[in-house]
Amino acid sequence: MNKLLLFNTLTRKKEEFKPLKANHVGLYTCGPTVYDFAHIGNLRTYIFEDVLKRTLLYNAYAVTHVMNITDVGHLVSDADEGEDKMMKALKREGLDASRESLLKLADKYTDAFKHDIAALSILPPDQWTPATKHVDEMIRLIKQIEKNGYTYQTADGLYFDTAQFKTYGAIANLQQAQLQAGARVAVNEEKKHPSDFALWIKAVGDNKNHVMVWDSPWGKWFPGWHIECSAMSMKYLGNHFDIHCGGVDHIPVHHTNEIAQNEGAIGKKTVNVWVHGEFLNVDSARMGKSEGNFITLQTVIDKGIEPIAYRYLVLSAHYRQKLSFSWDSLLAAQQGLYNLLDATAALGTQSGQVDKNYQEQFISAVNDDLNTPRALALAWEVLKDSGLTDADKRSTLSDFDRIFGLGLDKVKSVLVPPDVKLMAEQRSMLRSEKEFTQADKIRDQIEQRGFAIDDTAEGFIIKKIRKS
């Protein structure tokens, strides 16, 4: 098996992946803040993380996958400014300000998120970790950070003193001088440094009526967003684990702060490899709720496009490259997916042997930092290879689908009625006799029956017309 290479954001280079434990990987992926529906830009990140997980499984690793659900503490600004997003969502939806309402709202959007990832063939994590169910772990971790001398208190919260953590900003390639020069948040006169961030937030100002507060050594407050992932990842994966993932937007603030918290508490490295996926762009700008240009998966479905077509579109670009979204590109991806499914269905259902040559090329592609565009191209090469039997092609594509997740292993052979086959043969004969007008009439008749004809150098292929 080829070596698995992953781009480690912390070292800014591709490295051979070596798990801490033989044949076992601890994987943490930052999950949704459940104050609204996920948009397809968010979902691009989860698809890339799913490809990573499937690649680890393909490489015969056992994987323990943990994903958080943020249902408290994520303020409107990722860097500890403004109102809690969950409280703001209660107002948006006209719900009463109570714990019960907030948790019901969180359940609503958690269920919607789980529905979305299932529609995209994303494997669920082994462990879901809602933040509100892990507050005790957060308090214990903060106490350890405090004991190690990294905290101070202000009128609005308990803060991490980033100047005390000498490698702060390393993953984002930021130096303390840069952090001092430009604050990421509005000026807070009590903060010692612009980059200092909240570990535990006091219910004052925008959050004075917060309904989710807990007793703690610092007061009846609520946790900061960053401490959640630190506490939950280490609870389930240990103080030193293999891989932590997220979107590139997490690098400069959220993951920078996680590293400071982890190492501030433990005193040593806690994550071996950090992997980040790039943005989905719309009109050259990142897709996001704050940008006002977000599209949900339900919007895609309402336009008559299958969710799995979006997965195909995402696989067509490398996860570390920006992907520009348009409805035309998504429709083209859906047609590409249909073509792949139809060509696979035309092979029949008989199983053969996985072709070792193509399998070697495939694993070489995905093990090279998840090169899914090259892997997809190989699928088409398999289909066009006249030296392979249909049964071997089918088995090889099913093997590839362990990572693609496109349903190639499940697609049924196309059942073409005998009269449609006869019409197709008549059309082929007319074309050979250059009777193109008559041939086109038969083609129209075939299409009225719900089938299409693709002419190839080897002959014609009958496909079922799919609605788009």
C-alpha positions, 0 to 999 in steps of 0.5 A: 500500500502506498504511503498516505501523505497529508498536508499539515497546516501546522508545518505547511507541508505534505507529510507521511501520515503515521498514527500514534497507535498501530492501525488506529486513528483518532479523528476530530472534525469541528461540527456545526453551530446549530443555530440555523441550517448548514449551507453548502459551503459548510457542507463542502468541509464535511465532504472533504473530511468524509473523504479523509475518513474513507481514505483512512478506512481504505488504508485499513485503519480503524478510525474513532471519529468525534464531531462536536455540536455547538449549542452554546458559547459561539458568539456572533463574532468568532473572536468573542464579540457580540451575542451568542448565536443560539440566543440570537436564533431564539429571537429570530424565530420568535421563541421564548428565552428559555433553556427548553426552547434553546435546546429544542432549537438546537435539536431542530438544526442538529436533525437537519444537519444529520439529514443533510450529511446522510443525503450527501453520503457522509459517514456519521461520526462515532461520537456526537458531542453537544457542548451543553453536555460537556460543561463539566469537562470544560470547567476542569480544563479551564481550571488546569489552564488557570493553574498553569498561569495562562488566565486573567479575569475581566468584567466580562469573562475569564481570558487566556493571556496569549502573551504567556503562550510563546508559540501562539499563532504558529498554525496561522503563521502569525507572530506576536508582533503582528497580533499586537499590531492589529486587533481582531476584535473591537477594543476591550480596555480590560484585555491585555492583548488584542488576541486574548480570548474568552474561556468563560463568558460572563452574562453581561452586555449582549448576553446579559439575559443568556438562558444557558449559564452554569455554576463555576469557580468564576461565577454563573457564566457560560463557556467560550466557543474555543474551549468546547472543542479542546475539552471534548476532543481530548475527552474522547481521543485522549491528550494526544491524538492523530488528526484535527480537521476544519475549514480554513476559516478556523485557522487564524482564530478557533484552531489557533486558540484550541492549540493554546488551550490544549497545550496551556493545560497539558504542557505539550503537543496534543494534535499531530496533524491539522488538516483544513479545507478551502472555501466554496466561493460564490461570485469570487466571495466565500459563501457564508451566512454573514456574507448573505450568499448562503445556499442550503442543500434543500435549495439545491433539492428544490431546484430539482438537483440531486444532493449527491451531484453536489458531492460529485462537484466537490470531488472534482476539485482538490480540497485545498483549492477554492471551488467556485460555485454556480448553478451551471457548474452544479448542473454540469456536475449532475450530468457528469454524475448521471453519465457515470452512473449510467455507464456503470449500470450498463456494465451489468450486475455481475461481479468480477475482479478488482483490477490491481493496476487501476487500484494501485493508481487509485490509492496512489491518487487518494493517498497523495493528499486526497487527490479526488480529481485524479481519482475521478479521472481514473474511474472514467479510464476504467470505463473506457478500457477495452481490455477489461471485462464488464464484470471487472470494471464493475468491481473496480468501480465499486472498490473506488466508491468506498471513497467516492460515496457516489453509489456506484456500488449500488446502481442497478443495470438499466432495464431496457424494454425489448421494443426500445432495443429494437428501435435503437438497432433500427436507428443504428442501421439507418445511420450506417445507411446515412438515413439521418432524418429517419434515424432522428425520428426514431431517436425522438420516439426512444426519448418519448419512452424515457431513454436516450442514445449515446453514440460511441466509437464502439456502438450505441449505449441506451441510457435511462433519462433522469430528471434534472 
